[in-house]
Amino acid sequence: MSAAPEIAVAVASHDRSLRLRWLLNALEEQTLDPARFEVVVAHDSAGREGLETEALLRGHPLARAGVLRHLTFAPGCGPAAKRNAAWRASAAPVVAFTDDDCRPPAEWLDRLLAATAAAPGAIVQGATRPDPDEANLVVAHGWRSQQIDPPGAWGQTCNIAYPRAVLEATGGFDETLPVAAGEDTDLLQRALAAGARLAAAPEALTFHAVEVLPLHLRLRAAGRWSHMAALIRRHPHLRAGFPLRVFWKERHAWLALALGGIALGRRFPPALLLVLPYARAAAPSYGPGRRGRARAIAELPLCALQDGAEIAALARGSVRHRTLVL
């Protein structure tokens, strides 16, 4: 590289070698001159995924051009530790965070860097949308992705840029938060409390993968939200956007009401109508036809099971951290 980079892209990766390849390919296609940016990937992939990830990171054209470097960790390293290692290994004055399941358009870095220049010293958050190449999956039950309109209080690392000075002043991500469940929000809130500004750059768009996981994996993944209570205890003002200042998601509040209606329904049948708000909020959309409505109704118990697993995880965290979040 002929000059010091102006912006670094820091990525924490875990067992997503194919998705990571798509991210690196998208970074290779950026309109920003490669001499102006660097990429640091920190990964803890193991087994076959680990071998494929290492081969990718060593042989990718960005690595051969000196733009890409990587750090390898033992399996089980949390995302906070990997992101900290990645940004600390970089040299640029601005660090852009994205995830290994994102695929930014070619203008992403150009626009993000311009936004940081327009708001000197500010944290800059871009917009995120479900990947249009995977839009066909959005109608499937259990799909998940990200749709973010900046600025937002949660500071998701799929598309946000920090001045290096802010990262150094805050110490970066809190590595005592062990999983991907609020460690990015905690960093943003600590930075804002210390006097940093948050600026929106909706033009700096990135795409987030659309994934459809089997039910058993969704139920297992719900356990990570037990750490949400720790986040809310640290930053109680985040409750302002919660229904009744207690429920993390509106669907959780409606599910609690529905369960109450079912419990009362044996003695007072009209109480069963309390199920309807949850059904409207949670039912997948398969179109207005009879078959679509029948399929949506059939999948409601699966929706309730997933929401119930999230509430259970939140309840466990509430007990542990002595602050109520459901």
N, C-alpha and C positions, 0 to 999 in steps of 0.2 A: 504494500500500500504506500502510495507516494506522499500522503499527508496524514496528519492526525485525524481520526474520524470525528464527525460532528455529533453523531447519534449512535448509540449501541442498541441492539435488539437482544434482550435477555429472555431465555426460554428455559423453563423447567420441563423435563420430559420423563415419561414413565410408560414403558411398554406400548408405545404407539409408533413403531418405526415407519409404517406406511403413511400415517397422518403427518409425521414429522417430515418425511420426504416431500409431501405436498406443500408443507409450510416452507421448507427450504427452497423448493422450486419457485414458489411465489416470491420469495425474497430475492432470488436470482433474477427475476423478471422486473424488479422495481425500476421505475424511471429515475430514481435518485442515483447519481454516480456512485458506483461501488467504493470509490476512494473516500466517500463521505460517510460511510457507515461500517459498522462491524457487527458480527453476530456471535454470541456466546451461548452455547447450549450446555446445560447441566442435566445429566440423566442418571437414573439408577436402574435402568432396564436390566433384566437378567435372562438367563436361558437363551433360547433362540432369538427372542426379541432383543436381548442384549447384544448378541453377535451381529444381528442385522443393523441395529442402531449404531454400533461402533463402525461397521463397514461403511454405512451411509455417511457418518460424520467425518470419516477419514478420506473418503473418496469423492465427496460431492464437489462439483465445480467451485462453489464458494470457498471450500477448504483449500483447494488447489490454488485459488486466487489470493489466499491469505486474508480473506474476509471473515471466514468462519473458524472458530476455535471451540473446543468442547472440554468438559470436565466430567469425569466418571466417578460415581459414588456407589457404595455398597447398597444392595437392595434394602428398601425400607426407609431411605432418606426422605424426609418430608419436603413438600414443595417450598416452604419458607426457606429452609436451609439451601436448597438448590438455587432458588432465585437470588438469595444473598450472595452465594458464591459466584453466580454468573455476573451480576452487576459489579461486584468487586474486582472481577478479573478483567473487566472492560476498562477502557481509557477515556471514553467520550464524556463530555460534560452533561449530556442528556441521555437517559436510559429509557427506552421504550420496552414495556413488557407485553408479551403476547404468549399464547399457549400453543402446545403442540397439536391441538385440534382446530387451529385457525388457518385461514387461507386468505391473506390480504390481497386486495387488488393492486395493480402495478403502481398506482399513484399514492399508496398508503404512506410510505415513509416521506415522500416529498411533501405531502400535505401536513403530516404530523410535525415535521421539522419546521415548516413555515408557521404552523400554529404556535410552536414553542417560541419562535422568534418574535411573533406578534404579542406574546404575553410573557415577557422575560421573567424568569424566576418562578413561574406558575407551574403547577401540575396540570397537564393537558390530557383530557379524556376524549377519545374518539368514539364513534358509533359502532355498534355491532349488530349484525343481522344473521339469521340462519342462512347457511350456504345455499345459494340458488340452485347449484348443481345437485343438491339433495332435497329440493323442495317437495319431491314426491313422497318423502317420508313423513312430512309434517302431519298428514292426516292419520298416521298410524297411532294406535294406542301406545302410550308410554314413551313417545318421542320426547327428546330433550335437546335444547340448543340454548342460544343466548340472543336476546333482543334488547339492546341497551341504547337509550337516547341520552346523551350527556347534556349537562353534568348530573351525576348521581352520587348518592351518599355511600354506595357500596364499593366503588373503586375497583371493579373487576379487572384482573390482570390480563384479560384477553386483548385489551386495547387501551393502554394508559402510559403516559410518559412522565417521568419524574426528573427534575434537575438533580444532578449528582449531589449537589450541596444539600438538598433536602434529605436524600437517602442517608448521607453521612451524618447529618444532624440528628436524625431519628434512630439511627442504628439499623435501618432497614426493617425487614420482616421479623416478627417475633417468632423465633424458632421453637418456643414452647407450645405453639399451636401446631399440632402434629400433622394435620390433614388439610386438604383443600376445602376449608369450610370457614371462611371469615378472616383468614390471615391477611388477605388483600384489603378488606374493609378496615381492619385494625390499623394497618399502616396508613391508609388515607386519613382516618380520623385522628390519629396521633399527629400527623403532619399538619392537618388543619388546625388542631388545637395549639400547635406550636407557632402558628402564624402564617402558614403557607396558604396560597390561593389555588383554587380549582377553576380551570377554564375549560370551556366546551369547544370541541372541534368536530362537529358532526360530519364535516366533509372528509375527515380522515377515517374512512370506513374500513372495517374488516369483516370477513365472513367467518362464522363459527359452524363447526360440523353439526349435522343433525344425526343423532344416534337413537336407535330403538333397541333397548336392552330387554332381555327376557325378564319376566316378573321376579324370579329369584335373585337376579343380580340387582334389580331396582330395590328390592327389599333389603338386600345386604348394604347397598350404597346409602340407604336412608340413615343408617347408624351414624354416619359422620356428622349429622346435624345435631348430635348431642353437644357439640362444641359451640353451638349458637348461643347458648345461655352465657357462656364465658364472655363472648363478644358483647352481648347486650349488657352484662353487668359492668363491663369496662366503659361502654358508651351508651348509657341509658337513653339518650336523646333519640337513638335510632328507633325506639318504640313508637315515635310519633306517627309513623306510617303504618303501624300494625292495627288491624281491626281490634277494637276494644283495648288497644295497647298491650295485648297479651298474645294474640294469634299471629304467627309469622305469615301465614297465607290466609287469604279470604276463604279458600276451600276448607281449611282446618276449622274455621269458625262455623261454617255451614255443616261440616261433618259432626261437630259436637252437638249442634242443634238437632241434626237428623237422628243421632243416637239417642238423644233425650226423647225425641218424638216416638221412636221405636219402643223405648222402655215404658213410656206412658200409654202407648197404643193399646195394650192389652185391656186396660181398664177404661180408657177414654179414646176410642177409635179415631175421632177427628184429629188427635195429636199426630197421627201418621202423616198428615199433610206437612208437618215440619220437615219431612224428607225432601220435599220438592225443591227448596232453594239449593240444596246440595246437588240434586240431580241436574238442575239447570246449569250449575257452575262447573260440574265435573264431567258431565257426559261428553265423550268425543263427538266431533261433528263428521258425520258420514253422508251429509246431504239431507234434503227434506223428504226423500222418498220413504216408503214403508220399510224397505229392507235396511236403509241407512239408520232409521230411528230404532228398529229392532236390534241392530248390531250395537248401537250406542247404549241402549238399555241393558243389553246382555253384558257389556263390559263395565257397567257401573260398579259391581262388586269388586272388580280388580282395581278400579280407581280408589274405592274406599279403603281397600287393603293397603295400597301404597300410601295414601294419606294417613291412615292409621299408624303405619310403621314410622312415618316421619314424626307424628305427634308423640308416639311412644319414645322415640329417640330424644326428642326435645324435652319430654317430661323427665327422662333420666338425667339429662344435663341440668335441668332446672333444680333437681334435688341436689346434685353434686355441687352446683355453683350458687345455690340458694338465691335464685332469681327466676321468676315464673315466665316461661316462654313456651307457647304451644303452637 
